[in-house]
Amino acid sequence: MIEVQGLTKSYGKNRGVSDISFSIAEGEIVGFLGPNGAGKSTTMNILTGYLPIGAGSVKVAGVDVVSDPHGAKKHMGYLPEQPPLYLGMTVREYLDFVCGLKGVKSADRKKHVAGIVDMVGLSEVFSRVTGHLSKGYRQRVGLAQALIGDPDVLVLDEPTVGLDPRQIVEIRNVIKDMGKSRTIILSTHILPEVSAVCERVLVISNGVIVADGKPENLATALSSERELIVRVSGPKNNVLQILKGQDGVKSARHIGDMEAGSSDFLLESVPNVDIRKPMFNALAKAGYPILMMRPQNATLEEVFLKLTEEGDKVQ
């Protein structure tokens, strides 16, 4: 649904994005992450036709944004960080106005708008002036305008910024609902948002794509393969001595007691050594059963920081 190939954009001597390529399939909800100045906004502005391309190509629903910008925009709805509202209009008036801009026929507008209003939860404020709405409702109006014309692709820039926790959950649910029949690219600095909403993550740093994959897979890939958390039933000090005495164990420390009669330990092994089997055999011989064992996975925040730090080093 979205195809980006060799996209490059410079601002004088400064490089916004450098030869980036990615594709987003129909029906995917993709998080687009990056620190300030990484090239995220440049990429999104090119996707939505607000900036010209320096080099490379961008297609939306098979339509080239350079050779046929109007055709590409017909497939796309866009919610910028600040919803583009006319605060003196009612919600009804504003959405009718957007229908006119997007070429929705007058005869079809009432039914079209009614379906969108129901989807994003605006029925209670449909006749109210947008300038009198809460920030959460203004975001909903922004989502509604992005849906006018029934686009195949939605580009959402920080859709929950500034909202309270209840409003964030509500908007997340709206986005999930919209994603059932559309492709969505979601730019956000709120990393839990990505885990809650997105099926896939693109990370950009210093103008280059530094990661592309499912959130949980990125976390697993960047976790230290040498770190394990184990829960063992037995005297804490005795178990710790056994763990420290195993060949290949670089360090072992007690990190808490989550179950009665057992303790949790964090183990780090030396590179390229699998400590699981000898550890199991040693603990079993001492009569201390292992109740749980799992790798120490990185959080999404740690993944983001590591990837963007590595992106900085590439430049």
Phi and psi in degrees as GROMACS dihedral restraints (atoms count N, CA, C in turn):
[ dihedral_restraints ]
;  ai    aj    ak    al  type     phi  dphi    fc
    3     4     5     6     1  -122.1    20    10
    4     5     6     7     1   128.0    20    10
    6     7     8     9     1  -127.4    20    10
    7     8     9    10     1   116.7    20    10
    9    10    11    12     1  -117.5    20    10
   10    11    12    13     1   125.0    20    10
   12    13    14    15     1  -130.6    20    10
   13    14    15    16     1   119.2    20    10
   15    16    17    18     1    57.9    20    10
   16    17    18    19     1    34.4    20    10
   18    19    20    21     1   -71.1    20    10
   19    20    21    22     1   126.2    20    10
   21    22    23    24     1  -134.7    20    10
   22    23    24    25     1   137.1    20    10
   24    25    26    27     1  -147.4    20    10
   25    26    27    28     1   127.0    20    10
   27    28    29    30     1  -120.1    20    10
   28    29    30    31     1   153.3    20    10
   30    31    32    33     1  -119.5    20    10
   31    32    33    34     1    91.5    20    10
   33    34    35    36     1    65.4    20    10
   34    35    36    37     1  -123.4    20    10
   36    37    38    39     1   -85.4    20    10
   37    38    39    40     1    -9.7    20    10
   39    40    41    42     1   -91.1    20    10
   40    41    42    43     1   134.4    20    10
   42    43    44    45     1   -94.3    20    10
   43    44    45    46     1   121.1    20    10
   45    46    47    48     1   -78.4    20    10
   46    47    48    49     1   -57.4    20    10
   48    49    50    51     1  -135.1    20    10
   49    50    51    52     1   150.1    20    10
   51    52    53    54     1  -129.7    20    10
   52    53    54    55     1   100.4    20    10
   54    55    56    57     1    53.4    20    10
   55    56    57    58     1    49.9    20    10
   57    58    59    60     1   -93.2    20    10
   58    59    60    61     1   146.2    20    10
   60    61    62    63     1  -139.4    20    10
   61    62    63    64     1   136.9    20    10
   63    64    65    66     1  -165.3    20    10
   64    65    66    67     1   162.4    20    10
   66    67    68    69     1  -135.4    20    10
   67    68    69    70     1   149.2    20    10
   69    70    71    72     1  -127.3    20    10
   70    71    72    73     1   123.3    20    10
   72    73    74    75     1   -80.0    20    10
   73    74    75    76     1   162.4    20    10
   75    76    77    78     1   -59.6    20    10
   76    77    78    79     1   130.9    20    10
   78    79    80    81     1    86.8    20    10
   79    80    81    82     1    -0.7    20    10
   81    82    83    84     1   -81.7    20    10
   82    83    84    85     1   146.1    20    10
   84    85    86    87     1  -111.3    20    10
   85    86    87    88     1   112.0    20    10
   87    88    89    90     1  -117.3    20    10
   88    89    90    91     1   128.6    20    10
   90    91    92    93     1   -85.1    20    10
   91    92    93    94     1   134.8    20    10
   93    94    95    96     1  -115.9    20    10
   94    95    96    97     1   108.3    20    10
   96    97    98    99     1  -114.5    20    10
   97    98    99   100     1   150.8    20    10
   99   100   101   102     1   174.5    20    10
  100   101   102   103     1   150.2    20    10
  102   103   104   105     1   -69.6    20    10
  103   104   105   106     1   169.0    20    10
  105   106   107   108     1   -58.5    20    10
  106   107   108   109     1   134.4    20    10
  108   109   110   111     1    82.0    20    10
  109   110   111   112     1     8.4    20    10
  111   112   113   114     1   -80.5    20    10
  112   113   114   115     1   -18.9    20    10
  114   115   116   117     1   113.9    20    10
  115   116   117   118     1     3.6    20    10
  117   118   119   120     1   -64.4    20    10
  118   119   120   121     1   -51.4    20    10
  120   121   122   123     1   -65.4    20    10
  121   122   123   124     1   -37.7    20    10
  123   124   125   126     1   -58.4    20    10
  124   125   126   127     1   -46.8    20    10
  126   127   128   129     1   -62.2    20    10
  127   128   129   130     1   -45.5    20    10
  129   130   131   132     1   -67.6    20    10
  130   131   132   133     1   -36.6    20    10
  132   133   134   135     1   -68.5    20    10
  133   134   135   136     1   -31.6    20    10
  135   136   137   138     1   -71.6    20    10
  136   137   138   139     1   -43.0    20    10
  138   139   140   141     1   -55.6    20    10
  139   140   141   142     1   -41.7    20    10
  141   142   143   144     1   -90.3    20    10
  142   143   144   145     1     2.0    20    10
  144   145   146   147     1    86.0    20    10
  145   146   147   148     1    10.6    20    10
  147   148   149   150     1   -84.9    20    10
  148   149   150   151     1   -19.5    20    10
  150   151   152   153     1  -127.7    20    10
  151   152   153   154     1   143.6    20    10
  153   154   155   156     1   -75.5    20    10
  154   155   156   157     1   156.6    20    10
  156   157   158   159     1   -82.6    20    10
  157   158   159   160     1   139.8    20    10
  159   160   161   162     1   -81.6    20    10
  160   161   162   163     1   -52.1    20    10
  162   163   164   165     1  -152.9    20    10
  163   164   165   166     1   159.0    20    10
  165   166   167   168     1    97.0    20    10
  166   167   168   169     1  -166.0    20    10
  168   169   170   171     1  -144.4    20    10
  169   170   171   172     1   150.6    20    10
  171   172   173   174     1  -136.2    20    10
  172   173   174   175     1   127.8    20    10
  174   175   176   177     1  -124.9    20    10
  175   176   177   178     1   139.5    20    10
  177   178   179   180     1  -122.2    20    10
  178   179   180   181     1   119.8    20    10
  180   181   182   183     1    53.9    20    10
  181   182   183   184     1    36.9    20    10
  183   184   185   186     1    81.5    20    10
  184   185   186   187     1    -0.2    20    10
  186   187   188   189     1  -102.8    20    10
  187   188   189   190     1   127.6    20    10
  189   190   191   192     1   -74.1    20    10
  190   191   192   193     1   128.3    20    10
  192   193   194   195     1   -72.6    20    10
  193   194   195   196     1   -15.6    20    10
  195   196   197   198     1   -88.8    20    10
  196   197   198   199     1   -51.9    20    10
  198   199   200   201     1   -75.5    20    10
  199   200   201   202     1   -26.0    20    10
  201   202   203   204     1  -141.8    20    10
  202   203   204   205     1    68.9    20    10
  204   205   206   207     1   -62.0    20    10
  205   206   207   208     1   -38.6    20    10
  207   208   209   210     1   -67.7    20    10
  208   209   210   211     1   -38.9    20    10
  210   211   212   213     1   -64.2    20    10
  211   212   213   214     1   -39.2    20    10
  213   214   215   216     1   -66.8    20    10
  214   215   216   217     1   -41.1    20    10
  216   217   218   219     1   -66.9    20    10
  217   218   219   220     1   -25.8    20    10
  219   220   221   222     1   -63.6    20    10
  220   221   222   223     1   -22.5    20    10
  222   223   224   225     1   -93.1    20    10
  223   224   225   226     1     1.1    20    10
  225   226   227   228     1  -128.4    20    10
  226   227   228   229     1   139.8    20    10
  228   229   230   231     1  -117.3    20    10
  229   230   231   232     1   142.6    20    10
  231   232   233   234     1  -132.6    20    10
  232   233   234   235     1   129.2    20    10
  234   235   236   237     1  -115.8    20    10
  235   236   237   238     1   103.6    20    10
  237   238   239   240     1   -71.4    20    10
  238   239   240   241     1   171.7    20    10
  240   241   242   243     1   -57.8    20    10
  241   242   243   244     1   -38.5    20    10
  243   244   245   246     1  -105.0    20    10
  244   245   246   247     1   110.6    20    10
  246   247   248   249     1   -54.8    20    10
  247   248   249   250     1   134.3    20    10
  249   250   251   252     1   -81.0    20    10
  250   251   252   253     1    73.0    20    10
  252   253   254   255     1  -100.0    20    10
  253   254   255   256     1   151.4    20    10
  255   256   257   258     1  -101.6    20    10
  256   257   258   259     1   105.5    20    10
  258   259   260   261     1   -69.8    20    10
  259   260   261   262     1   -13.5    20    10
  261   262   263   264     1   -88.8    20    10
  262   263   264   265     1    -7.6    20    10
  264   265   266   267     1   -91.4    20    10
  265   266   267   268     1   151.3    20    10
  267   268   269   270     1   -74.1    20    10
  268   269   270   271     1   165.0    20    10
  270   271   272   273     1   -58.1    20    10
  271   272   273   274     1   -42.5    20    10
  273   274   275   276     1   -59.6    20    10
  274   275   276   277     1   -48.3    20    10
  276   277   278   279     1   -64.2    20    10
  277   278   279   280     1   -41.6    20    10
  279   280   281   282     1   -65.0    20    10
  280   281   282   283     1   -46.0    20    10
  282   283   284   285     1   -67.6    20    10
  283   284   285   286     1   -33.4    20    10
  285   286   287   288     1   -65.2    20    10
  286   287   288   289     1   -39.9    20    10
  288   289   290   291     1   -61.1    20    10
  289   290   291   292     1   -44.3    20    10
  291   292   293   294     1   -65.1    20    10
  292   293   294   295     1   -37.2    20    10
  294   295   296   297     1   -56.3    20    10
  295   296   297   298     1   -42.2    20    10
  297   298   299   300     1   -63.4    20    10
  298   299   300   301     1   -42.0    20    10
  300   301   302   303     1   -63.1    20    10
  301   302   303   304     1   -35.9    20    10
  303   304   305   306     1   -94.7    20    10
  304   305   306   307     1     5.9    20    10
  306   307   308   309     1    76.3    20    10
  307   308   309   310     1    23.8    20    10
  309   310   311   312     1   -75.4    20    10
  310   311   312   313     1   128.2    20    10
  312   313   314   315     1   -61.9    20    10
  313   314   315   316     1   142.3    20    10
  315   316   317   318     1   -55.5    20    10
  316   317   318   319     1   -38.4    20    10
  318   319   320   321     1   -67.8    20    10
  319   320   321   322     1   -22.7    20    10
  321   322   323   324     1   -98.9    20    10
  322   323   324   325     1    -9.7    20    10
  324   325   326   327     1   -65.0    20    10
  325   326   327   328     1   -44.7    20    10
  327   328   329   330     1   -59.1    20    10
  328   329   330   331     1   -47.9    20    10
  330   331   332   333     1   -68.1    20    10
  331   332   333   334     1   -41.2    20    10
  333   334   335   336     1   -62.4    20    10
  334   335   336   337     1   -49.1    20    10
  336   337   338   339     1   -65.8    20    10
  337   338   339   340     1   -38.6    20    10
  339   340   341   342     1   -60.6    20    10
  340   341   342   343     1   -41.0    20    10
  342   343   344   345     1   -64.6    20    10
  343   344   345   346     1   -40.3    20    10
  345   346   347   348     1   -68.9    20    10
  346   347   348   349     1   -43.4    20    10
  348   349   350   351     1   -60.0    20    10
  349   350   351   352     1   -39.7    20    10
  351   352   353   354     1   -67.3    20    10
  352   353   354   355     1   -40.0    20    10
  354   355   356   357     1   -64.8    20    10
  355   356   357   358     1   -43.4    20    10
  357   358   359   360     1   -95.1    20    10
  358   359   360   361     1    -0.6    20    10
  360   361   362   363     1    76.2    20    10
  361   362   363   364     1    50.8    20    10
  363   364   365   366     1  -112.0    20    10
  364   365   366   367     1     6.0    20    10
  366   367   368   369     1   -57.7    20    10
  367   368   369   370     1   -39.7    20    10
  369   370   371   372     1   -70.2    20    10
  370   371   372   373     1   -21.4    20    10
  372   373   374   375     1  -118.3    20    10
  373   374   375   376     1    16.2    20    10
  375   376   377   378     1   -59.4    20    10
  376   377   378   379     1   -31.9    20    10
  378   379   380   381     1   -99.9    20    10
  379   380   381   382     1     5.2    20    10
  381   382   383   384     1   -89.4    20    10
  382   383   384   385     1   154.4    20    10
  384   385   386   387     1   -71.3    20    10
  385   386   387   388     1   132.5    20    10
  387   388   389   390     1   -61.1    20    10
  388   389   390   391     1   -31.9    20    10
  390   391   392   393     1   -66.6    20    10
  391   392   393   394     1   -14.5    20    10
  393   394   395   396     1   -98.7    20    10
  394   395   396   397     1     3.3    20    10
  396   397   398   399     1   -87.2    20    10
  397   398   399   400     1   156.0    20    10
  399   400   401   402     1   -69.0    20    10
  400   401   402   403     1   165.1    20    10
  402   403   404   405     1   -61.0    20    10
  403   404   405   406     1   -36.7    20    10
  405   406   407   408     1   -62.4    20    10
  406   407   408   409     1   -42.7    20    10
  408   409   410   411     1   -70.3    20    10
  409   410   411   412     1   -33.9    20    10
  411   412   413   414     1   -63.6    20    10
  412   413   414   415     1   -38.4    20    10
  414   415   416   417     1   -62.4    20    10
  415   416   417   418     1   -38.4    20    10
  417   418   419   420     1   -64.8    20    10
  418   419   420   421     1   -39.5    20    10
  420   421   422   423     1   -64.5    20    10
  421   422   423   424     1   -38.9    20    10
  423   424   425   426     1   -61.7    20    10
  424   425   426   427     1   -41.4    20    10
  426   427   428   429     1   -64.0    20    10
  427   428   429   430     1   -39.9    20    10
  429   430   431   432     1   -61.3    20    10
  430   431   432   433     1   -45.1    20    10
  432   433   434   435     1   -64.1    20    10
  433   434   435   436     1   -33.0    20    10
  435   436   437   438     1   -66.4    20    10
  436   437   438   439     1   -26.6    20    10
  438   439   440   441     1   -87.0    20    10
  439   440   441   442     1   -12.2    20    10
  441   442   443   444     1   -60.3    20    10
  442   443   444   445     1   135.0    20    10
  444   445   446   447     1    89.1    20    10
  445   446   447   448     1    -0.6    20    10
  447   448   449   450     1    53.8    20    10
  448   449   450   451     1    58.6    20    10
  450   451   452   453     1   -70.5    20    10
  451   452   453   454     1   154.4    20    10
  453   454   455   456     1   -78.4    20    10
  454   455   456   457     1   -28.2    20    10
  456   457   458   459     1  -124.5    20    10
  457   458   459   460     1   135.5    20    10
  459   460   461   462     1  -118.2    20    10
  460   461   462   463     1   132.3    20    10
  462   463   464   465     1  -114.3    20    10
  463   464   465   466     1   114.7    20    10
  465   466   467   468     1  -117.3    20    10
  466   467   468   469     1   120.9    20    10
  468   469   470   471     1  -106.9    20    10
  469   470   471   472     1   109.3    20    10
  471   472   473   474     1    50.1    20    10
  472   473   474   475     1    58.2    20    10
  474   475   476   477     1   -68.6    20    10
  475   476   477   478     1   -15.4    20    10
  477   478   479   480     1  -117.4    20    10
  478   479   480   481     1    12.7    20    10
  480   481   482   483     1   -63.1    20    10
  481   482   483   484     1   132.7    20    10
  483   484   485   486     1    81.5    20    10
  484   485   486   487     1     2.1    20    10
  486   487   488   489     1   -89.6    20    10
  487   488   489   490     1   156.5    20    10
  489   490   491   492     1   -80.8    20    10
  490   491   492   493     1   167.4    20    10
  492   493   494   495     1   -54.9    20    10
  493   494   495   496     1   -40.3    20    10
  495   496   497   498     1   -66.1    20    10
  496   497   498   499     1   -42.1    20    10
  498   499   500   501     1   -65.5    20    10
  499   500   501   502     1   -37.2    20    10
  501   502   503   504     1   -60.4    20    10
  502   503   504   505     1   -46.5    20    10
  504   505   506   507     1   -61.4    20    10
  505   506   507   508     1   -41.7    20    10
  507   508   509   510     1   -62.7    20    10
  508   509   510   511     1   -46.4    20    10
  510   511   512   513     1   -67.3    20    10
  511   512   513   514     1   -37.7    20    10
  513   514   515   516     1   -58.3    20    10
  514   515   516   517     1   -43.2    20    10
  516   517   518   519     1   -65.5    20    10
  517   518   519   520     1   -37.0    20    10
  519   520   521   522     1   -63.0    20    10
  520   521   522   523     1   -43.9    20    10
  522   523   524   525     1   -63.3    20    10
  523   524   525   526     1   -43.3    20    10
  525   526   527   528     1   -59.6    20    10
  526   527   528   529     1   -41.3    20    10
  528   529   530   531     1   -64.3    20    10
  529   530   531   532     1   -42.8    20    10
  531   532   533   534     1   -65.0    20    10
  532   533   534   535     1   -32.6    20    10
  534   535   536   537     1   -71.9    20    10
  535   536   537   538     1    -8.1    20    10
  537   538   539   540     1   -67.1    20    10
  538   539   540   541     1   -24.8    20    10
  540   541   542   543     1  -130.8    20    10
  541   542   543   544     1    11.6    20    10
  543   544   545   546     1  -142.0    20    10
  544   545   546   547     1   160.3    20    10
  546   547   548   549     1   -90.3    20    10
  547   548   549   550     1   132.2    20    10
  549   550   551   552     1  -128.4    20    10
  550   551   552   553     1   131.6    20    10
  552   553   554   555     1  -114.3    20    10
  553   554   555   556     1   123.5    20    10
  555   556   557   558     1  -119.5    20    10
  556   557   558   559     1   114.8    20    10
  558   559   560   561     1   -95.5    20    10
  559   560   561   562     1   129.5    20    10
  561   562   563   564     1  -156.8    20    10
  562   563   564   565     1   152.5    20    10
  564   565   566   567     1   -98.6    20    10
  565   566   567   568     1    -5.0    20    10
  567   568   569   570     1   -92.4    20    10
  568   569   570   571     1    98.4    20    10
  570   571   572   573     1   -65.0    20    10
  571   572   573   574     1   -36.6    20    10
  573   574   575   576     1   -59.1    20    10
  574   575   576   577     1   -25.5    20    10
  576   577   578   579     1   -60.0    20    10
  577   578   579   580     1   -40.8    20    10
  579   580   581   582     1   -64.6    20    10
  580   581   582   583     1   -46.3    20    10
  582   583   584   585     1   -62.9    20    10
  583   584   585   586     1   -34.8    20    10
  585   586   587   588     1   -78.9    20    10
  586   587   588   589     1   -29.0    20    10
  588   589   590   591     1  -116.5    20    10
  589   590   591   592     1   -38.9    20    10
  591   592   593   594     1   -93.4    20    10
  592   593   594   595     1   144.9    20    10
  594   595   596   597     1   -91.3    20    10
  595   596   597   598     1   -17.8    20    10
  597   598   599   600     1  -151.1    20    10
  598   599   600   601     1   153.7    20    10
  600   601   602   603     1  -130.4    20    10
  601   602   603   604     1   133.8    20    10
  603   604   605   606     1  -109.9    20    10
  604   605   606   607     1   130.1    20    10
  606   607   608   609     1  -117.4    20    10
  607   608   609   610     1   126.5    20    10
  609   610   611   612     1  -115.8    20    10
  610   611   612   613     1   139.9    20    10
  612   613   614   615     1  -147.0    20    10
  613   614   615   616     1   128.7    20    10
  615   616   617   618     1    52.6    20    10
  616   617   618   619     1    38.7    20    10
  618   619   620   621     1    82.2    20    10
  619   620   621   622     1     5.3    20    10
  621   622   623   624     1  -128.9    20    10
  622   623   624   625     1   149.2    20    10
  624   625   626   627     1   -76.8    20    10
  625   626   627   628     1   121.1    20    10
  627   628   629   630     1  -106.4    20    10
  628   629   630   631     1   -10.1    20    10
  630   631   632   633     1  -161.1    20    10
  631   632   633   634     1   149.8    20    10
  633   634   635   636     1  -153.8    20    10
  634   635   636   637     1   114.0    20    10
  636   637   638   639     1   172.3    20    10
  637   638   639   640     1  -178.5    20    10
  639   640   641   642     1   -70.6    20    10
  640   641   642   643     1   145.0    20    10
  642   643   644   645     1   -53.9    20    10
  643   644   645   646     1   -44.2    20    10
  645   646   647   648     1   -68.8    20    10
  646   647   648   649     1   -31.8    20    10
  648   649   650   651     1   -71.6    20    10
  649   650   651   652     1   -37.0    20    10
  651   652   653   654     1   -63.8    20    10
  652   653   654   655     1   -42.0    20    10
  654   655   656   657     1   -62.3    20    10
  655   656   657   658     1   -42.8    20    10
  657   658   659   660     1   -66.0    20    10
  658   659   660   661     1   -41.8    20    10
  660   661   662   663     1   -65.0    20    10
  661   662   663   664     1   -33.4    20    10
  663   664   665   666     1   -94.9    20    10
  664   665   666   667     1    -4.0    20    10
  666   667   668   669     1   -71.5    20    10
  667   668   669   670     1   150.8    20    10
  669   670   671   672     1   -70.3    20    10
  670   671   672   673     1   119.8    20    10
  672   673   674   675     1   -67.9    20    10
  673   674   675   676     1   -10.4    20    10
  675   676   677   678     1   -95.2    20    10
  676   677   678   679     1     2.7    20    10
  678   679   680   681     1  -113.1    20    10
  679   680   681   682     1   131.4    20    10
  681   682   683   684     1  -130.0    20    10
  682   683   684   685     1   145.8    20    10
  684   685   686   687     1  -108.3    20    10
  685   686   687   688     1   126.8    20    10
  687   688   689   690     1  -126.2    20    10
  688   689   690   691     1   144.2    20    10
  690   691   692   693     1  -114.8    20    10
  691   692   693   694     1   122.9    20    10
  693   694   695   696     1  -126.1    20    10
  694   695   696   697     1   136.1    20    10
  696   697   698   699     1   -89.3    20    10
  697   698   699   700     1   116.4    20    10
  699   700   701   702     1   157.1    20    10
  700   701   702   703     1   171.7    20    10
  702   703   704   705     1   -59.5    20    10
  703   704   705   706     1   128.8    20    10
  705   706   707   708     1   -55.9    20    10
  706   707   708   709     1   -49.5    20    10
  708   709   710   711     1   -67.3    20    10
  709   710   711   712     1   -39.0    20    10
  711   712   713   714     1   -63.7    20    10
  712   713   714   715     1   -45.0    20    10
  714   715   716   717     1   -63.0    20    10
  715   716   717   718     1   -42.4    20    10
  717   718   719   720     1   -62.1    20    10
  718   719   720   721     1   -39.8    20    10
  720   721   722   723     1   -63.3    20    10
  721   722   723   724     1   -41.1    20    10
  723   724   725   726     1   -63.4    20    10
  724   725   726   727     1   -44.5    20    10
  726   727   728   729     1   -62.8    20    10
  727   728   729   730     1   -43.2    20    10
  729   730   731   732     1   -67.2    20    10
  730   731   732   733     1   -24.3    20    10
  732   733   734   735     1   -85.4    20    10
  733   734   735   736     1    -1.8    20    10
  735   736   737   738     1   -80.9    20    10
  736   737   738   739     1   138.5    20    10
  738   739   740   741     1   -61.2    20    10
  739   740   741   742     1   134.1    20    10
  741   742   743   744     1    94.4    20    10
  742   743   744   745     1   -10.3    20    10
  744   745   746   747     1   -86.7    20    10
  745   746   747   748     1   115.3    20    10
  747   748   749   750     1   -78.6    20    10
  748   749   750   751     1   -40.5    20    10
  750   751   752   753     1  -155.3    20    10
  751   752   753   754     1   154.4    20    10
  753   754   755   756     1  -148.0    20    10
  754   755   756   757     1   133.8    20    10
  756   757   758   759     1  -146.7    20    10
  757   758   759   760     1   150.0    20    10
  759   760   761   762     1   -75.9    20    10
  760   761   762   763     1   132.1    20    10
  762   763   764   765     1  -122.3    20    10
  763   764   765   766     1     4.2    20    10
  765   766   767   768     1   148.6    20    10
  766   767   768   769     1   169.1    20    10
  768   769   770   771     1  -124.1    20    10
  769   770   771   772     1   101.7    20    10
  771   772   773   774     1   -93.2    20    10
  772   773   774   775     1   -22.6    20    10
  774   775   776   777     1  -130.1    20    10
  775   776   777   778     1   148.3    20    10
  777   778   779   780     1   -61.0    20    10
  778   779   780   781     1   132.5    20    10
  780   781   782   783     1    80.7    20    10
  781   782   783   784     1     6.9    20    10
  783   784   785   786     1  -138.4    20    10
  784   785   786   787     1   165.2    20    10
  786   787   788   789     1  -138.0    20    10
  787   788   789   790     1   151.4    20    10
  789   790   791   792     1  -102.3    20    10
  790   791   792   793     1   142.2    20    10
  792   793   794   795     1  -134.1    20    10
  793   794   795   796     1   145.4    20    10
  795   796   797   798     1  -106.7    20    10
  796   797   798   799     1   122.9    20    10
  798   799   800   801     1  -115.8    20    10
  799   800   801   802     1   140.0    20    10
  801   802   803   804     1  -122.5    20    10
  802   803   804   805     1   129.8    20    10
  804   805   806   807     1  -101.0    20    10
  805   806   807   808     1   163.5    20    10
  807   808   809   810     1   -72.4    20    10
  808   809   810   811     1   159.0    20    10
  810   811   812   813     1   -57.3    20    10
  811   812   813   814     1   141.6    20    10
  813   814   815   816     1    62.6    20    10
  814   815   816   817     1    27.2    20    10
  816   817   818   819     1  -123.9    20    10
  817   818   819   820     1   125.6    20    10
  819   820   821   822     1   -93.8    20    10
  820   821   822   823     1   110.6    20    10
  822   823   824   825     1   -93.1    20    10
  823   824   825   826     1     0.3    20    10
  825   826   827   828     1   -67.8    20    10
  826   827   828   829     1   -48.3    20    10
  828   829   830   831     1   -65.4    20    10
  829   830   831   832     1   -51.3    20    10
  831   832   833   834     1   -63.0    20    10
  832   833   834   835     1   -34.7    20    10
  834   835   836   837     1   -63.9    20    10
  835   836   837   838     1   -45.0    20    10
  837   838   839   840     1   -60.0    20    10
  838   839   840   841     1   -47.1    20    10
  840   841   842   843     1   -63.7    20    10
  841   842   843   844     1   -39.9    20    10
  843   844   845   846     1   -68.1    20    10
  844   845   846   847     1   -42.0    20    10
  846   847   848   849     1   -70.0    20    10
  847   848   849   850     1   -38.1    20    10
  849   850   851   852     1   -64.8    20    10
  850   851   852   853     1   -40.1    20    10
  852   853   854   855     1   -62.6    20    10
  853   854   855   856     1   -34.1    20    10
  855   856   857   858     1   -83.6    20    10
  856   857   858   859     1    -6.7    20    10
  858   859   860   861     1    82.1    20    10
  859   860   861   862     1    25.7    20    10
  861   862   863   864     1  -114.1    20    10
  862   863   864   865     1    96.1    20    10
  864   865   866   867     1   -70.8    20    10
  865   866   867   868     1   145.1    20    10
  867   868   869   870     1   -84.6    20    10
  868   869   870   871     1   122.5    20    10
  870   871   872   873     1   -93.7    20    10
  871   872   873   874     1   -23.8    20    10
  873   874   875   876     1  -160.0    20    10
  874   875   876   877     1   143.6    20    10
  876   877   878   879     1  -147.6    20    10
  877   878   879   880     1   129.1    20    10
  879   880   881   882     1  -153.8    20    10
  880   881   882   883     1   153.9    20    10
  882   883   884   885     1   -69.4    20    10
  883   884   885   886     1   152.6    20    10
  885   886   887   888     1   -86.1    20    10
  886   887   888   889     1    98.8    20    10
  888   889   890   891     1   -84.3    20    10
  889   890   891   892     1   147.0    20    10
  891   892   893   894     1   -72.9    20    10
  892   893   894   895     1   149.6    20    10
  894   895   896   897     1   -77.7    20    10
  895   896   897   898     1   164.4    20    10
  897   898   899   900     1   -62.3    20    10
  898   899   900   901     1   -34.4    20    10
  900   901   902   903     1   -62.0    20    10
  901   902   903   904     1   -43.1    20    10
  903   904   905   906     1   -65.7    20    10
  904   905   906   907     1   -38.4    20    10
  906   907   908   909     1   -60.3    20    10
  907   908   909   910     1   -47.7    20    10
  909   910   911   912     1   -59.5    20    10
  910   911   912   913     1   -47.9    20    10
  912   913   914   915     1   -63.1    20    10
  913   914   915   916     1   -42.1    20    10
  915   916   917   918     1   -66.6    20    10
  916   917   918   919     1   -44.6    20    10
  918   919   920   921     1   -64.6    20    10
  919   920   921   922     1   -42.2    20    10
  921   922   923   924     1   -73.8    20    10
  922   923   924   925     1   -30.6    20    10
  924   925   926   927     1   -65.6    20    10
  925   926   927   928     1   -41.6    20    10
  927   928   929   930     1   -66.7    20    10
  928   929   930   931     1   -35.6    20    10
  930   931   932   933     1   -62.8    20    10
  931   932   933   934     1   -37.2    20    10
  933   934   935   936     1   -64.0    20    10
  934   935   936   937     1   -37.8    20    10
  936   937   938   939     1   -70.7    20    10
  937   938   939   940     1   -27.2    20    10
  939   940   941   942     1   -64.4    20    10
  940   941   942   943     1   -35.4    20    10
